[in-house]
Amino acid sequence: MEQLDFSNWLLLGGALLILVGIASSLIATRFGAPLLLVFLLIGMGLGEDGFGISFNNYRLTYFLGSLALAVILFDGGLRTKVASFRGALAPAGLLATLGVVITTLIAGTAAHFLLGLSWPAGLLIGAIVASTDAAAVFFLLRAGGLHLQKRVGATLEIESGSNDPFAVFLTVLLVAWIASHGEMGVGDMFISLAKQIVIGGALGGIGGRAIAAALNRLALPAGLHPLLAVSGAVALFGLTGLLGGSGFLAVYLAGLVVGNRPVRAFANVLSVQDAATWLAQLVMFLVLGLLITPSSLLSLLWPALGVAAVLMFVARPVAVLLCLAPFRFRRGELGFVSWVGLRGAVGIFLASIPMLVGLPNAETYFNVAFVVVLASLLVQGWSLTAAANFFRVALPRRDPPSRRIELDLPGQLEYEMVGYRVANDSAVLRGSRMPGWARPALVVRRETVLTPEQAGELEAEDYAYFLAPPDRVVRLDWLFAEPTEAREAEREVFGEFTFDGDVPLGALAEFYDLAVPPRHAERSAADLFARRYDGTPQVGDRIRLGQAVLVVRDLNEEQVAKVGLKFETVGSALFGEALLPQKARSPWRRMTAKIRPRGRRDS
């Protein structure tokens, strides 16, 4: 009976921990705190210096960390589209390799002097904290709803997903070197590196194709496709490690292959992966927090904070500048990539390796890594959105209010079935065009299923279903948004006047006395949006022109068809003559013909 009671207590305690972590997400979102930091602090609060739970099982920690990172990296690969590699693969690859080495050398030197460690031990600390954390980067970028310029976002995501294998290699190599008292040769090091990369890369590609083929060819009961995908990724991780390759590299590449191929039930796979990734990060950070005894950090707190400062303000910027110098990144882009060198669970996870091996000063490695991760999440994680705005790499893009229904389609299709309730007075009923790539499938009207031909024009309270490419379906969300949500978005986002996308910016600037650089005078608003948003503008995207803001209101395929004009300061008259420059009032008819304003929206 005691064993049964123990199991029940264990299940109750584990479930309560997860529930506390989930509840804390509401508080963290309200105050803008990184959720990973919250999970870490909850784990610390439950430990020896808090609630009193004693936990020091590093073998279990390593197992859970490996499992969690496999799930997280697979999810990161699933969500990374090959199209985003354009202009980002080379810089991200250089950061993931040479950048890790540079960071290791600089941070290791700081650890050597600040902590009084030997050079090998200092370099080991540098390797442990050298890689940016995929979990932290993927999670904070997506959970914060932050939209980055395509090349910057792709570089950060590809780097964070691919630099873990190199950091693991350096850490294991230095651990083996220290354990062998320097007897391991340089040739052995390079052979080990090549083996991990070649085996990991080959098995990642093969495994990704095998997972995709299994998803498409096996007639599985509903709900088993996501389980097949994630269990296949974990199996691939373990097999690659047993064969001497990098399991981290393999699962990331496998996710990349699956995410860029037509796969059955892909929407369900992503949905379950969302939950699995949340659970993996929550459990991993709670367990890592339990391992830490805050009182043991006091003796080396200030030297460890010194290492964290060198890492954030010296090592990462130097590595970024040296690696990205050949690729003509703007200063703002370099500044943001330098600042988003987020450290997370990978550092603490790697610090458990010396503990498992039993190296001298193993506890020092672990405690220093924890302080560095905590400082990174506090300083860099909390300031991520502010830094993106400061360095001007954030796209002012608002996600549409979505009440989309997603249906699984059998077979290997590059489309998904989506459905919407047609709300009264939604944009689609007010004359907005449906994109050409959205193929009407059926309409449900008053409990009757109709073909698009039978239904004709959509009516309020219809349920309309379309075949649409997954990466474009966000366009439909705006067309079918609930009217109250759409109007709120319009008031906040779109402004009062509407113009055609081919309006010359010079004419617009002359009429409204806007600050437009001469080089853009002959360029149309549509051209400017295409240039600013890497050829993929969306409804709600903005560009500032002095005190005015141009906003995308409508698209024709991938081209901006309608542009809204919004002023930041409206004065006492809402876009009345008080705001119009004197030279713009008299030639109203002439300028109307040139820029074709569509009028002011009634509010």
N, C-alpha and C positions, 0 to 999 in steps of 0.2 A: 504493500500500500504506500510505503514511503516513496518508492520509485515512481508510482503513479502520481502522487502529489507533487513530486519534484518536476515531473514532465509538465504537469498542469501549470505550476508556477513559472516554469521556463517559457511555456507558450504564452501565458498571460503577460509576463514581463516583456518578451520580444514584441508582441503585438502592441502593448502600450508604448514602447519606445518608438515604434513606427508611427503610431497615432500622434504622439507628441511632436515628432518631426514634421508630420503633415500639418498639424495645427500651427506649428511655428512658422510655416511658410506664409500664412496669412499675415502674421506680425512682421516678418521680414519684408514682405512685399510692400506693406504700408510704410515702413521706414526706409526702404531702399537698401536694406542690408543684403549682402550676398548670402543666399540660403546655405551654401556650403559652409560658410563660417558659422552660421547658426547651428547646423548639425554637429560641427566640431565642438562648439561650446557646450552643447547639450551632453555630448559624450564625456567631456571633461567634468561637467557638473555631476554626472553619475559615478565618476571614478572615486579613487581613494580619498582625495581631498574634498570631495563633495558628498554624494549620497553614500559613499563607502563601498562601492562595488570594486573588488580587487580582480584585475584582469591583466595578465602578462603572458598570454599565449601567443608568441610571435609566429609560430608555425601556422596556427589558425588564421592569424592576421594576414600572413603572406598568401594563404589559400584564398581567403575572402577577397583580398586586394586583387589577386590575379583574375578571379572570376568576375569581379566588378569591372575591372579595366577592360577585360575581353568584351563584355556586353557594351560598355560605353564606346569603345573604339569601333566596334561593329556598327553601332548606331550612327556614329559620326561619319563612317564611310557610306552608309545607306543614304544619308542626307546630303552628301557632297556630289554635285553634278559635274560631269566631265567638262561641260561648257564653262564652268567657273575656273577651270585650269588655265584658260587663256591668259597669258602674261603672269601667271602666279606659280606655276610648277617649278620653274628654275629658281626664283628667289626663295620660295618656301623650302625647296630641297637643300639649298645652300645653308639656310638658317638651321635646318634640322640636322645638319652634319657639322660643317665648319663652325656654325654659330654655337653649337653645343660645346665644341672643343675650346673655342675662345672663352666662352662663359666659364667653363671648368677651370681654365688656367687663371683667369682673373679672380674668380670667387675663391678658388683654392689657395691662391697667394694671400688673399685677405684672411682666410681661415688660419693659414700657417702663422701669420704674424699676430692676429688678434687673439687666437686661442692657444698659441704656444705649442702647436702640434708639429710633428715632423712633416716634411714635404709630401711624402706619399699619403699620410693621413689627411693633410690639408686638401690635397687634390681629390681625395675620395669624397670629402664633404662638397667640394666644388662640383663633382660629377653627380652626386646625389640630388643637388638642387639645380642642376644645369638646364633641365628640360622644362619647357612650358607644359602645363597640364591640360590634356585634351578635355578631361571632365570639366575643369573650371572654365576653359575657353568656350566650349560648346554650350555649356549650361548658362553661363552669364550672358553670352551674346544673344541666345535665343530666349531665355526666360525674361530678359530685360526688354524684349521687343525692339532691340536696337538694329537698325538697318545701316550697314556700312557700304561704302563704295566697293564695287565688285572686286577689284584687284586686292584691296586691303583686306577685306573679309576672307577672300579665298586664300590669301597668303597666310593669314593667322590660323585658319582652320586646317589647311594642309600641313603647315608646320607643326602645329600642336598634335595632330594625329599621327605624324610620321617621325617626330624626334624622340619619342619614348624609346623605341628600339635602340637608338644610338646611345641614349643615356643609360639604359639598362646594360648595354655592352660595356661602356666605360666603367660603370660601377662594378660589374662582375669582374672585369679585367683587373681593376685596381684592388678589389678584395682578394683575388687570386694572387696578385703580385705581392701584396702585403703578407698574405698567409704563407707564401713561398719564400719570404724574406728576400725578394728581389731576384730570384733565380729564373723567373719566366723570361724568355727571350722576346725581342721585338717581332721576329718572324712569326712566333706563335700567336702574338696579338693580332697581327694582320690576317692570319689564316682564320682565326676565330671570328673576326669581324666579317670577312668575306663569306664564311660559312653561314652566319646568321642572316645576312642580307640575301644571299642567293636562295637558300632554302626557304626563308620566310616569304620572299617575293614570289617564288615559283609556286609554293603551296597555297599562298593567298589567292593567286590567279586561278589555279585549278580548283581550289575549294569554293571560291565564289561562283564559278561556272557550275560546279556540282550542286550547290545549294539552289541556284536559280533553276537548273534543270529539274531537280526534285520537286520544287514548288510548282512547276508548270506541268509536269508529267504524271505525278502521283495523284490519284483520285482520293484525296483525304476528306474526312468529315469536316464540317465547318468548324473553324476555331483552331484547327491543328496546324495551319500554315505558319502562323507566327511562332509557335513552339518549335516547329521544324527548323525555321530560320535561326533562332537564337541558340538552340541546342547544337545545330550544325556548326555555328560559329565557335561555340565553346569547345566542341570536339576538335575542330581545326586548330584552335589555340593549343590544346594539350598535345595533339599529334606533332605539331610543328616543334614544340619545345622538346619532346622526346627525341626527335630527329636532329636536334642541335640547331634549329633555326630560331628566328625571332617570332614568337607567337603574337606579339603585339603588332608587328608589321603585317603578319598574315591575316589577322582578323580585320584590320583596317582595310587592306586591299580587297578582302572578300566582300566586305560591306560595300566598297566602291563598285565592284563588279556587279553585285546584285542590284544596287540602287540605280545603275545605269543601263539595265536590261529590262525588256518587257517581262514582268513577273506577275503571275496570278496572285490575287488577294494582297497586292502591295499596300493598299490603304490599311488593311487589317494588320499587316506586319508592322507598319509604322506606328499604328495606334498602340499595339501591345509593346513595341520597343520603347515608346514613351514611358509607359508604366514601369517596364523593366529597368530602364536607365535611371528613372527617379529612385526606384527601390535600391538599385546597386549603389548609387551615390550616397543615399541616405544611410544604408547599412555600413558602407565603407568608412564614411566620416564619423559615424557614431562609434564604431569599433576603434578607429584610430584615436578618437578623443578619449576613449576609455583607457587606452594604453598610457596616456600622459598623466603624470602626477605634477601639477603646477608647482608644488613646493620644490621639486627637484630641478626646476628651471632657473631658480633664482641665482644660483652660483655662476651661471654662464649667460645670464639674460642679456647683459650689455654687450659682451663680445659677439653673441649671436645676432643681436640687432645690428651691430656693425657689419657683419657679413651680409645681412639682409639689405642694408643700405647700399653697400658696395654692389650687390647684385642688381638692385633696382636702378641705381643712379650712375653706375659705371659699367659693369660687365654687360648688361643687356644692351644699353645704348651703343657701346663700342662694337659689340657683335653685330648689331643691326646695321650700323653705318658701314662696317667693313663688308658685310655680306650683300647688302642691297645697293651699295654705291654703283655697281655696273648697270643697274636696271632703271635708272632715272626716276626713282620715286621722288615725289615732292617732299619738301621739308615737313609739312604737316603730316604726311603719310609716314615718314620716317619717325617723327615724334610719337605718333600713336602706336605704331608697331613696337617702338622701344618701350613705351609705357605698359603695353599689354603683355608683359612677360609674366603672366600669371603662374604662380606656383600653387600646387594643390596636393592631392592625395598621392600622386606619383612619387613626390619627394619623400614623404613619410614612409610610403610603401618600400622604396628602395633602401631607406635607412634601416628597415627591418632585416635586410640581408646580412649586414655585419653582425647583428644580434644572433641570427640563426647560425652563422659560421662560428661565432664566439671570438671575434677579433678583439684585441685590446682597445679600450676606449669606445666600445660599441655603443654604450649608453650616451656618450657625448655626441656621436653622429646622429643618433635618433633625436635627442633633445634640440640640437642645433637645427636640424631639418624641420622640426615642429615649429620652432620660433620663426624661422624664415617663411614657412607656409602661412602661419598666422599673420605675420606682418604683411605679406603679399595680399592676402584676402582682405585685410583691413584697409590697407592703403590703396592698392591698385584695383581690387575688386569693387570697393565701394565707390571709386571715382571713375568707373569705366565709361558711363554715359557722359559725365562731365568732360572727360578727356576727349571723347569722340567729337563732342561739340566744339571744344577748345581748339583742337587741331583741324577742325572742319573736314572730317572724313565721314560724319554721320549723314545719311540721306534723310531729309525731312519727309519721311514717308509714313503715313498713318495706315495701319491695318484696317480694312473695312469691317463693319459689323456683320458677322456671318452667322446665318442659320441654315447652313448647307447640310443636305442629306447625302451621304456617300454610300454607293452600292458596289459590291464586289462583282467583277465580270470574269467569267471563265476564259481560259486561253491566254495567249501572249499578245496583249493589246497595248498600244501606246496611248490609250484613252481610258478614262474612268467615267462611270455613270454618276452624275450629281443631280440632285433635285432641290427645288425651292418652292415654298409657298408664295404665290403671287399676292403680295400685300396691296391693298387699295392705295392708289396714288404712289406706288413705287416707281422708280425711274423707268423700268421697262414698259410701264403703262403710259408714261408721259413722253413717249416718242424716242427714247434712247435706242440706238442701234444695237442689235445683237452681233457679236463678233462672228466672222465667217467661219472660224474653226469650231464654233459651238454647234453641234449637230443635234437638232431636236429629235427626241426619241419617242416620247409619249406625253400625254397630258391627262391628268385625273381631274374631272370636272363633275361635281355633284355625284360622287361615288360611281362615275362611269369612266372607264378607261378609253381614251380616244387617241387615234394617230394624230400626228401634227397636221395632216391635211384635213381630217375631220374636225379638229378643234379650231382651226383658223387662228384669228387673233386671240392672244391670251386675255383672260378676264380675271378680275379680282377673285381671290380665294381658290384659283386653280392651283394644282400642284404640277409644275413643269419639270420634266427630266431631260437632261442633255448628255451627250457624249462629248467630253472635252479633255484636252491634254492636261495632266495634273499640274504642270508648272504654269499654266495660264488661267486656271479656274478662278483665281482670285478676282479676275475682271468681272465675272458673273456675280460675285458677292455684292459689288456696288449696285448692280442693276436691280437686284432683288432685295435690297436692304429694306427693313421695316421703315415706313415713312417718317416716324418720329426720329429714328436713328439717322436716317438719311438727311433729314432736314438739319439735325444737330451737326452732322458732319459738314453739310453745306455751309451753315452759318460759321462754323469754326474754320473750315478749310478753304472753301472755293472762292469766297469774295462775291462782289456784287455785279461785275460786268463779265461778259463772255465774248471772246473773239475767236476767229478761225485760227487754226494752228499755223497757217502759212503767212500770218501777219509779219511784215518786216519789223524787226526790233527798232530800227531807226525811226520809222513812222510812229510807232508806239511811244518812243522816247520823246519825240518832238511834240506829240499831242499832250502827253501827261507830264512833260518836263522831268523825265526819269533819267537816272544816271546809267547810261549804257556805254561801255567801252567802244571806241570807234571801230575796232576790228569786228565787232558783232553787229554793226549797224545794218548791214545787208543780209545778215543771217535771219532766218525765220525763227519764231518761237519753237516750232516743232524741231528744227535742227538743233537749237540750243538744248532742249530737253534730251534729245537723242545723244548728244555729246556728253552732257552732264551725268546721265544715267546709263552709260555704256550700252546704248541702243535698246534698252528694255524699260522705258518709262511705264509707270502705272498711274491710274487715276489717283489724284491726291498728291502726287509729287510736286515739289515747289522749287522755285528759283527766285532769289531776292534780286530786285533792281532798285537800289536806293531805298526809299520808304515804301515801295510797293513790292508785292510778291506775285509772281506768275504761278498759277496752279493748273495742273492737268485736269480737265473736266471730262473729256471724252477721247476715246482712241478709235482709230480706224485700222484694224489689225494691230500692227506694232507702231504705227505713226500717230502722233498727237494730232487730233482733229479739232478739239475745242480747248481753249485756254481761258481760265478765269483770272480776273485781276482783283487783287485784294490790297488795301492800304493798311499799313501798321497803325497809323494815327489818322483818325477820321474827322477830328474837329467837331464843331457844333452841328454842321450840316452833313448828313450822311451821303458822302460822295456828291455833294451839291457844288455850286459854283465857287464856294469858299475854298474848295480844295483844288480846283482846276486853275492852272496858271493862266494869266490874262491872254497870252498869245494863243492859247488853245481854245478860248471861248468864241472868238469871232469866226475862225474858219471851220466851224463845226461840220457844215455840209461837205466841204472838201475832204476833211479828215475822215468823215464817216464812210465815204466811198473807199478810202484807202485802207482803213483798218476794220471796217464792218463790225462795229459793236452790236451785240445782240440785245442790249437793254439791261435794265436793272431788275434784279429779282425782287419780288414782293416778299417782305418779311413779316 
